[in-house]
Amino acid sequence: MIVESIRKLGFRPEDIKIIINGHAHSDHAGAFAFFKELTGASLAVMESDVAPMEDGGKSDFHYGADWKIMGFPPAKVDRVLRSGDIVRLGDVVLEAWNTPGHTRGSTTWVSTLVDSGKAYKVVFLDGGGFNPGYRIAKPPTDYPGIGDDYRRTHHFWEMQKPDIWLGHHTEYFDLKGKRERAKTEGVNAWVDPEGYREFVADKKRAFEDEVDEELGVPKPAAK
């Protein structure tokens, strides 16, 4: 499906040179081994996600114990990234920032897009959400310090203030609606700083609500 989608856009999958992603779960990394074999591309992954990427998720802090839920074919990592590293291909330059929580190596990508002489800051965020069954506050947590990692990730997101933002699930940022609007509005359809602020605020609120629930904090009385 991915190969055919790339071809429909007018590109050759065989021309892929670098593979990156947000985190090492099957819905985001499950096809990497296939694409490495197809293209010979280099796989660049944040340091803390290298082990689960190379063992197919068996060392994932949450799903490793029940590997089949998020397991995937292992893929050899060619470049180990550390927070702040640059990934460059031609005139495309991406900054990789470790934003842990969802996985230890979750990665938010930051770049600049220039359209008609105007520069736009772009943030492709990852790492601030939690899945059902995660333990982020009440001991034993999924890993020591996971709650602090989430808060640092949310703070990093708050500091970015992008013009354009993207996420690893398209409903986050209304891909379908923005693509339709872009037919008449061009790049302006993608400029959405308010949507970004709302998304980050929602993720922070959901996290703190989960913390309260795990710790048994009483909910405020309804007014």
Secondary structure, DSSP 8 states (H G I E B T S, - for coil): -HHHHHHHTT--GGG--EE--S-SSHHHHTTHHHHHHHH--EEEEEGGGHHHHHTTTTT-TTTGGGGGGT-------SEEE-TTEEEEETTEEEEEEE--SSSTT-EEEEEEEEETTEEEEEEEE-S----TT--SSSSS-SSTTHHHHHHHHHHHHHHH--SEEEESSGGGTTHHHHHHHHHHHGGGGGB-HHHHHHHHHHHHHHHHHHHHHHHT-------
